[in-house]
Amino acid sequence: MYERAEDADRRITALAREFEATIDRLTDNEEIITGLKAFLRLLRAGDVAPGRTAADA
């Protein structure tokens, strides 16, 4: 069960990184881009396990 959860976490993290990279390539609507990046940071911060930091995620 833990292996499945860890696999899902890895896939979600990879998807978030791909999403962020895609957003970085956009140049229009800077306020939207900034808001989406902040939202991604919140998602990552919410998924941090106790004893870890968002940078570790």
N, C-alpha and C positions, 0 to 999 in steps of 0.2 A: 504494500500500500504506500509506504514512504517513497519507494522508487517511482511509482506513478505520479505522486505529488511533485517530486523533484523534477521529473521529466516535464510535467505541465508548467512548473515554474520556469524552467529553462526556455521552453517554447514561448511563454508569455514575455519573458525578458528579451528574447531575440526579436519578437514582433514589435515590442516597444522601441527597441533600438532602430529597427528598420523604419518604423513610423517616424521617429525623430529625424533620421537621416533624410527621409523624403521631405519632411517639413523644412529642413535646413536648405534644401535646394530651391525652395520657393522664395521669391523676392517680393511679391505683392502682398498687400494686407499685413504689414508688420505687426499690427496689434493682434490680429488673429493668431499669427505664428507665435508671438510671445505668450498669449493665453494658452495655446495648445501645449507649448513647452512647459509652462507652469503646471498644467493639468497632468502631464506625464510625470513630472517630479513628484507631485502629490500621490500619484498611483504607486510609484516606486517607494516612496516613504511609507505608505500604508502597508506595503508588502514586506517590510524589513522585519526579520525575526528578532526577538529580544537578544541583546548583546551585540547586534550588528548595526552598522550605520547605512544610510542610503547609498553612500559611495561603494559599499561592499556589494550591493545588490546588482 
